[in-house]
Amino acid sequence: MIQPLRAKAVRVFDNVRNRLGKLFGPRPGGAARAQAAAHPGTRQHNIFEAAAAYVSACAEDDEPRIEEASGWVSPEALSFGVNELACRAVIALARERGESPHSVARTLLGLPAA
C-alpha cells in the first residue's frame, strides 16, 4: 500500500522539479556537479578554501595562484568567502589586541582613528 503511494509521490515531485527547472533554468553549481561527475578524480573546493587560497595568494602577489583560486567557485561565492575571512580575521585580531573590531579594521586599512 505504501510503495505505490511513495512511487506516485516521487513522480509528482520529479515532475514539479523538472518544470521548475525549465522555468528557472539550471541550478547553481549544476555545471560544476556535472563536470565533477564526468571527472571523478577531481576534487570540489568549497567557498572558504577558495577564499583562503585567494587571499593568501593576493598577499604574496602570486598571480598564478590567484587565477587558480578564482576558478574554484563562482565570483559571488568567492566574494562571500573573502568577506567572511575578513570578518573573522578582524575579530581575531581585535580579541588578540584587546581593541574594538572597528579600530582594528581602520588600522589595517591605514585610516585615522575615528
N, C-alpha and C positions, 0 to 999 in steps of 0.2 A: 504494500500500500504506500509506504513512504518513498520507495525507489521511483515509481512513476511521477510522483509529485516533485521529487527532487530533480529529476531529469527535465520536467517541464519548466521548473523554476530556473534551472541553468540555461535552458534555451531562451527563456524570456529575457534574462539578464544579458546573455550574449547578444541577443537582438538589440536591446537597448544600448549596450556598449558600442556595437557596430554602427548604429545610427548616429549616436553622439559623436563617434569618431569621424564619420563622414561630415557631420555638421560643423564640428570644431577643428578638424584637421588632426594631424598626428600628435600624439602625446609628447611632451618634452622628454628628451632623453631616448625617444623611440629609436632614432637612428643609431645612437650610441649602443643601445641594447642589441640592436640587430648586428652591428659591427662586432660586438663582443661575442655574440653567438656564432658569428662566422669565423672568428679568430679566438678560439677558446684559450689559447696560451697567453693572450694579452690581459693585462690587469686594469681594472677600472680604478681611477683615482677619485677620491672624494673632494668636496669643496675645501676642506681645511688642509688637506695635503697639498692641494694646488696652491692655496694661499700662502702656506708656509714656504713652499719651494719658490714661488713667485717673489715674495717679499725678500727672502734671503738672497735670491739671485739679483734683485734690484739693488740691495745693499752692497753686494760685491761687484756690481756693474757687469754681470755675466750675461751678455745678450743671448747666447745660445740657450742657456737655462731659462731665461725669461720667456723666450719663444716657446720652449718645450712646455713649461708650466702653463702658459697661456692657452695651449691647445688641449689641456686635460679636461676642462669644464667650460661651460658657456661663459661669455663675458659677464653676464649678470651674476652668475654663481660665483665667479672669481671675485667680483666686486663685493659681494656679500661676505665672502670668506676673508678678504683683506680687511674689511670694516670690522668684522668680529675679532680678527687678530689684533688690530689696532686698539680696540676697546680693552681687550684682555691685557695687552702689554701696558697700556696706560694705567690700568687698575693695579697691576702687579708692581709697577714702578712707584706708584703713589703709596701703596702699602709699605714698600721697602723703604722709601724716603720719609714716610710719615707726613706726607703732603696731600693736598686735595688732587683728584684727577684733573681738575680744571687747570691748576697751576702747573702740573707736570706736563700736560698737553701743550700749554703755551710755551713752557721752557723748551720742550723738544722741537717746537717749530720756530724757536728764536724770537718769540713775541714778547713784548714787555709785560710785566706783571699787571694784572687788571685791578 
